[in-house]
Amino acid sequence: MTQKYDENRGKDQLLHEIDDTIHEEKNLDFKLLLVVYLSIFVGLLVILPNIYIKNEIYYTSRDISKLSSEYSVLQEENRFLKQKVEYIKFKNQVLDTVF
């Protein structure tokens, strides 16, 4: 009986050691944690200015497009007003000569 008990105890101990080896907890050491945090920080340091610059380019180009369309409209209005002034001048000269 003691031999069977010792044999079962040995098997249980062996299974317990195998289970401990398989399910061994792996904790992060300080160096690895520091490397992970530093890599995240460097990644953000690279990505955030890129996002900011792209947003600034977008909003600036949007403003430029708006100003360009307004400039085009003002050019057309200027052309129309010049024609109107020419017509008034012509009309004035014709009326002056008639009377």
CORQUI-V515566 format. One record per residue. N is the residue number from 1. RES is the residue in three letters. PSI is psi in radians with two decimals (999 if undefined). D_LAST is the distance of its C-alpha to the last C-alpha in Angstrom with 2 decimals. Layout:
n = [N N]
res = [RES RES]
psi = [PSI PSI]
d_last = [D_LAST D_LAST]
This chain:
n = [1 2 3 4 5 6 7 8 9 10 11 12 13 14 15 16 17 18 19 20 21 22 23 24 25 26 27 28 29 30 31 32 33 34 35 36 37 38 39 40 41 42 43 44 45 46 47 48 49 50 51 52 53 54 55 56 57 58 59 60 61 62 63 64 65 66 67 68 69 70 71 72 73 74 75 76 77 78 79 80 81 82 83 84 85 86 87 88 89 90 91 92 93 94 95 96 97 98 99]
res = [MET THR GLN LYS TYR ASP GLU ASN ARG GLY LYS ASP GLN LEU LEU HIS GLU ILE ASP ASP THR ILE HIS GLU GLU LYS ASN LEU ASP PHE LYS LEU LEU LEU VAL VAL TYR LEU SER ILE PHE VAL GLY LEU LEU VAL ILE LEU PRO ASN ILE TYR ILE LYS ASN GLU ILE TYR TYR THR SER ARG ASP ILE SER LYS LEU SER SER GLU TYR SER VAL LEU GLN GLU GLU ASN ARG PHE LEU LYS GLN LYS VAL GLU TYR ILE LYS PHE LYS ASN GLN VAL LEU ASP THR VAL PHE]
psi = [-0.71 -0.57 -0.72 -0.67 -0.78 -0.68 -0.77 -0.67 -0.70 -0.74 -0.77 -0.70 -0.74 -0.77 -0.66 -0.72 -0.72 -0.75 -0.73 -0.67 -0.74 -0.76 0.64 2.30 2.35 1.81 2.61 2.34 2.95 -0.68 -0.78 -0.72 -0.73 -0.71 -0.73 -0.82 -0.71 -0.69 -0.66 -0.75 -0.76 -0.71 -0.79 -0.64 -0.53 -0.72 -0.74 -0.78 -0.61 -0.79 -0.75 -0.79 -0.75 -0.69 -0.75 -0.73 -0.75 -0.88 -0.63 -0.76 -0.59 -0.73 -0.71 -0.74 -0.73 -0.79 -0.62 -0.74 -0.68 -0.67 -0.73 -0.75 -0.73 -0.61 -0.76 -0.73 -0.68 -0.76 -0.76 -0.77 -0.64 -0.72 -0.71 -0.73 -0.75 -0.73 -0.78 -0.72 -0.82 -0.80 -0.73 -0.76 -0.70 -0.74 -0.62 -0.69 -0.56 -0.74 999]
d_last = [144.15 143.18 142.44 140.08 138.54 138.06 136.59 134.08 133.30 132.66 130.42 128.51 128.13 126.94 124.42 123.24 122.73 120.86 118.68 117.98 117.08 114.74 113.03 112.93 110.10 107.72 106.05 103.19 104.18 101.98 100.90 99.63 97.79 96.22 95.15 93.55 91.63 90.51 89.32 87.32 85.81 84.91 83.43 81.22 80.32 79.06 77.40 75.57 73.36 72.54 71.38 69.36 67.62 66.82 65.34 63.19 61.95 61.15 59.20 57.34 56.38 55.25 53.00 51.66 50.91 49.06 47.00 46.29 44.96 42.79 41.48 40.65 38.75 36.81 35.93 34.54 32.56 31.22 30.21 28.43 26.59 25.57 24.14 22.23 20.86 19.90 18.12 16.20 15.37 14.31 12.18 10.63 10.12 8.74 6.19 5.47 5.59 3.78 0.00]
